[in-house]
């Protein structure tokens, strides 16, 4: 992606975790999305998938990337290593690739999405542009909810794609966001998935959310 605020597409790949996002990035519990265990893990029928409004992601959101870099999320990596196939350091490297972004904050109000990079806002209005069901190497699936720019700053990306393990209307507790100017190319992005939690949460509270399960 070459958009001015698009994050680098890193090439490092690690073993994907079996969640609805391609890389299994986040660790919130299924009930936080109102999804069943099976849906959360990416096992569902096409008929279960329904359109969702942008209001499902309304709010003021912060990137979790800084908390990974400053060590706040180290206990999450240690916990994953206890039951996983990689060391804590390897998980940390994997998530550093996944979480990496220079957009530290996103606000969503009505049809307006504002990206903050080093405190500077870039905003645009977006309209629903359908959803895409993706099948991952492990056999599970996920849904990307796509929104296209209708008007706004030239620097704002043409497309947004939300992934939060949900497949029907429900308020997101956190989400991965993919953005750029090529709708199809975004669908193939599975290594870098900037992840956002409510800005009202402290690093300790986000850590607690991630360790809860």
N, C-alpha and C positions, 0 to 999 in steps of 0.2 A: 504494500500500500504506500502510495507516495503523497498522500494528503498531508498538508502542513501540520495537522495535529494528530495524525495517525501515528501509532506507536510502532517500533521496529518489529518486523516479522523475524523472529529468531528461528534458527534452524535446528537447535538442539531438541531432540526428542527423548522422552522418558516413557517408562511403562505407564500406559493410561489406566486410570482407576475407573471402576465400573459405575459411573454416574451418568446423568443425562448430558452433561457437557462433555465434549470430546475428550478433554484431558482430565475430567473428574476433578476440577479445580477446587471446589469449595467443600465445606464440611458441615453445613447446617443440617439440622435434622429434618426428615421428610415432613413432619407435621408443620414445620414452619412455612411450608408452601401449600399446605392443604392437599398434598398428593399422597397417594398410597405408596407403600414401600416399593412395589413393583414399578409403578410409574416413575418414582424418584430414581430408581436404578436404570431406567430406560427401557422398560418392557411394557408395551401397551399396543392397542390396536389402532389403526388409522381412524376408525370411527370415534375414538375417544378424544381426538384432537379437535379443538374448536378455536375460532378466532379470539384474539384478546385485544382490548383497547390499550392505548398508551398509558392510561390512568393506572393500570396495574403496576407501573413502575414509577408513579408520581412520587416526588419527594426530593430531599436534599441528601446526596450520597457522597461517600468518600472512598477513595481507593484504599485497598488493604496493602498495596505494595510497600509503602513506607514502614508498616508494622513488620513486614517480613525482613526488610533491610536492617531495622534497628534491633532485631532480636526478640521483639514482643511475641512472635509466633513460633519461637524455637520449641516450646513445649508441644505444639501441634506436630512439628516434624519428628520430635522424639517419640511421640505417641504412635505416629504412623510407622516408624521404624520398628516399634515393638511387635507389630502384627503384620508388617509388610515384607517386601522382598528387597528393599534398599536401605541404606544407612540414612540417618537423620540428615547428614550432609548432602547426600544424593537427592533426598526429597526436597531439601532446601533449594538446591540448584534447579530442580524440576519446577518448583513453584516460582522461583525467581524468573524463569522464562515465561511461565504462564501469567503471572501477575504484572509483569513489567509494563509500565505506561508512564507518560509524562502528563497525563490528565488526572490531576489529584482530586478533582471534585466535579460532580455533575448534578444539575438541578433539572427537574422535570415538572412542569406546571402547565396543565391543559395540553396544547399541542406543541408547546415550546420546550426545547431541550437546550440547555446551556452547558458548554464545556469550559472548565477553568484549567488553564495551563499557566503555571507560575503566577496564579492569581488573576490572569487576564481572561475575560470571558469571550467566547465565540458562541453565537446562538442562531437557531433556525427553527422553523415550524416543520413538523413532520406529519405525514399521513400514513395510515396502514397500507402495507403493500404485500399482504398475505403472510403465509408461514411455510416453512420448508421442513420436512421430516428427513433427518439424516441418519444413516446407518453407519455405525463405527466398526472398527476392525474386530472388536470383542464380540460383536453381535447385538449389542444393545443399541438403542436409538435415542435421538434427542430431537427437539423442535426448536428451530430458530424463528422468532417472530420478527418480521421485517417491516421497517418504516422508511419511507422515502422522503427526502426534503421537498417541501412545497414552496418555501420562501425563506429568506434569511441571509445571514452573512455568507459571503462567497467562500470564506475559509471553513465553513461548517461542512462536515461530510455529507455526501449525497445519500448514503444509506446507513441505517442502524440495524443491528440484529441482536435481539435479546435472547438469552438462554438462562433459564433459572429452574429447570427441572419440571416446570409446570406445563400442562398441555391444554388447559382450559382457563377461563377467566378466574383470577385469584390475585390477591395483593402479594407482591414479591417481598421477601424478607431480605434478600440480597440477589445479585445477578452478575452474570458475565455479559460484557458488551463488546461486540465487534463493530467497527465502523470503517468506512472508506468510500471510495467512489465507484467501485466495481462490485455490483451485487453478487454476481456469480463467483468471483474470486474470493469474496468474503466467506462463502460457504465452505471453501476448502481450507480455511484457516482453523487449525486444531492445536497449535502449539502455544499461541499467545492469546490469552483470554482475560483481559483486565477485569477485576472483580470488585464490586462495590457493595458496601454496607451502609446503613443509615449514618449520616454524619453526626447524629446525636450520640452515637455510641463511642465510648472510649476504647483505646486499644485493649485494655483489660477486659472490657465487656465483649468485644469481638472475640478475643481469645477464649473466653468462657463459652460463647456460642459455638465455637469450633470444637471445643473439647467435650461438649455436652454429651456427644454420642461416642 
